[in-house]
Amino acid sequence: SSPHLVQVRERIRINGQPISKDLFSKYFWLVYNRLEETKDPACASMPAYFRFLTVMAFHVFLQEKVDLAVVEVGIGGAYDCTNIIRAPVVCGVSSLGIDHTSILGDTMEKIAWQKGGIFKPGVPAFTVAQPEGPLEVLRDRAQERECPLYLCPELDAFEGDNQVLELGLAGTHQRSNAALALQLARTWLQLRGCRGKVGGQDGDGGIRPRCGPQGLSGAPVPPGLGELKEVPSGTELVGRLVPLAPTFRPTDAMIQGLRDTEWLGRTQVLPHGPVTWYLDGAHTTSSIQACVRWFRQAALNQDKPQDGSEVRVLLFNATGGRDTAALLKLLLPCHFDYAVFCPNFTEVSMASNADQQNFNVTLETALTRCLENQQTWTRLLEEKAGQDPWLSAPLRAGGLLQPAPARGTLLLVPPAPRPLNSPALVFPCLAQALRWVAQGRDPHLAAPTATGAHHPAASSGAVLLQEAAAIRVLVTGSLHLVGGVLRLLDPALSQ
């Protein structure tokens, strides 16, 4: 899976656990040296970062003799380097969103075409409810590749009498992910001859693959696998020709799996005393909308402190060519008291943190992006609230970044007339941003240093944050941002 949050080893897991440092080092150098020895002299270059890790992951899975490999594409699907598996056991396409438009295209239909590139002849594939246009594209891609494509029923359809499926992951959007996971797991179990262990089903419309040779995952991968049966009359069709997959009774193991699933950085809540951190790596319009729904339910519907002193803080950053104005606009209904923008660097100096360093982005470039986001947020607030008296002077990026000589600290100095209570602040790294938000009230974080205290931004909102009965912080916009926050809030993750 990708990207990683704290350590690169998270991308290659066995039995749910990142491989050990020793194992990672062993296989890294095995693969690196073999590639170095055998590369074409005329094209003397090594695979790029993600491609190298993909090759390495396949090597690890083969050498460690895993029974099943779950491989998530990096970007798109059709031309993704993970798409070299010729005969996977089963394929799945989750809810589509607009992302990586410079590579995949700027419409849902173009992105659906790329995603459908993972379909293989005779290999069953599943997807979840999609808009009609993209679903038609997936259907057409499946037909041209002779791939039997099914639509997953809603998770409710798997809930029998008095049986409510509980999910370890919060957020209503996780229900479609869970329905997809159930179908993928059951298909693999059927292929392994575990039909008696995958629960009963309603009707007789199941997928009946034949046994065959072993594939990369260790599961049988026969030719003509899981051929699409003629759709029975009365079967519900969505998007004209995509049949609804049959429901079945989840096994006890499946029910427990859904309930016990944990995934750091997705709808994750970390209560640290009076400060509660809400972490979600949403970075597309659809995922931000889901994040807002989750946050409003998880945080804003909580009982307010008796004295009513609750402060809401947004910690945001976005990377790549994403439309941050569109993302920030979706976050306005949460009514944040403060918005904090900073790069994804945990510290200003990243020399000791190679796992989270992006060598393609300089601190200056990242800070410029943060300043632009701060301007956008301020403009959105003004448009929403009208010309509020204390926001009458728009924050301008130019000339507001002032260094504190002692440690090279950068703090955004807001303009008059209310310099001590700016609703939008920029910090140069996550450590400084988190210390400002927590104001010494999170036992996992050190208190803010005196350095830079003479800058107005250092004391902006400090009294409110220090005295509030509850501080609720939403961290979103980038999985890398969430990973950096986790690294600081839970140092054990770096071990």
Stockholm file with secondary structure:
# STOCKHOLM 1.0

chainA/1-495         SSPHLVQVRERIRINGQPISKDLFSKYFWLVYNRLEETKDPACASMPAYFRFLTVMAFHVFLQEKVDLAVVEVGIGGAYDCTNIIRAPVVCGVSSLGIDHTSILGDTMEKIAWQKGGIFKPGVPAFTVAQPEGPLEVLRDRAQERECPLYLCPELDAFEGDNQVLELGLAGTHQRSNAALALQLARTWLQLRGCRGKVGGQDGDGGIRPRCGPQGLSGAPVPPGLGELKEVPSGTELVGRLVPLAPTFRPTDAMIQGLRDTEWLGRTQVLPHGPVTWYLDGAHTTSSIQACVRWFRQAALNQDKPQDGSEVRVLLFNATGGRDTAALLKLLLPCHFDYAVFCPNFTEVSMASNADQQNFNVTLETALTRCLENQQTWTRLLEEKAGQDPWLSAPLRAGGLLQPAPARGTLLLVPPAPRPLNSPALVFPCLAQALRWVAQGRDPHLAAPTATGAHHPAASSGAVLLQEAAAIRVLVTGSLHLVGGVLRLLDPALSQ
#=GR chainA/1-495 SS CCCCSSCGGGGSEETTEECCHHHHHHHHHHHHHHHHHHSCGGGCCCCCHHHHHHHHHHHHHHHTTCSCCCCCCSSSSTTCTTTTCSSCSCEEECCCCCCCHHHHCSSHHHHHHHHGGGCCTTCCEEECCCCHHHHHHHHHHHHHTTCCEEECCCGGGGCCTTCCCCCSSCSTTHHHHHHHHHHHHHHHHHHTTCGGGSCCBSSSCCCCCCCCCBCTTSSBCCTTTTCCCCCCTTCCEETTTEEBCCCBCCCHHHHHHHHHCCCTTSSEEEEETTEEEEECCCCSHHHHHHHHHHHIIIIITSCCCTTCCEEEEEEECCCTTCCHHHHHHHHGGGCCSEEEECCSCSSSCCTTCGGGCCTTSCHHHHHHHHHHHHHHHHHHHHHHHCSCGGGCSCCCSTTCEEEETTTTEEEECCCSSSTTCCSEEECSSHHHHHHHHHTTCSTTSCCCCSTTTTSHHHHTTHHHHHHCSEEEEEEESCHHHHHHHHHHHCGGGGC
#=GC SS_cons         CCCCSSCGGGGSEETTEECCHHHHHHHHHHHHHHHHHHSCGGGCCCCCHHHHHHHHHHHHHHHTTCSCCCCCCSSSSTTCTTTTCSSCSCEEECCCCCCCHHHHCSSHHHHHHHHGGGCCTTCCEEECCCCHHHHHHHHHHHHHTTCCEEECCCGGGGCCTTCCCCCSSCSTTHHHHHHHHHHHHHHHHHHTTCGGGSCCBSSSCCCCCCCCCBCTTSSBCCTTTTCCCCCCTTCCEETTTEEBCCCBCCCHHHHHHHHHCCCTTSSEEEEETTEEEEECCCCSHHHHHHHHHHHIIIIITSCCCTTCCEEEEEEECCCTTCCHHHHHHHHGGGCCSEEEECCSCSSSCCTTCGGGCCTTSCHHHHHHHHHHHHHHHHHHHHHHHCSCGGGCSCCCSTTCEEEETTTTEEEECCCSSSTTCCSEEECSSHHHHHHHHHTTCSTTSCCCCSTTTTSHHHHTTHHHHHHCSEEEEEEESCHHHHHHHHHHHCGGGGC
//
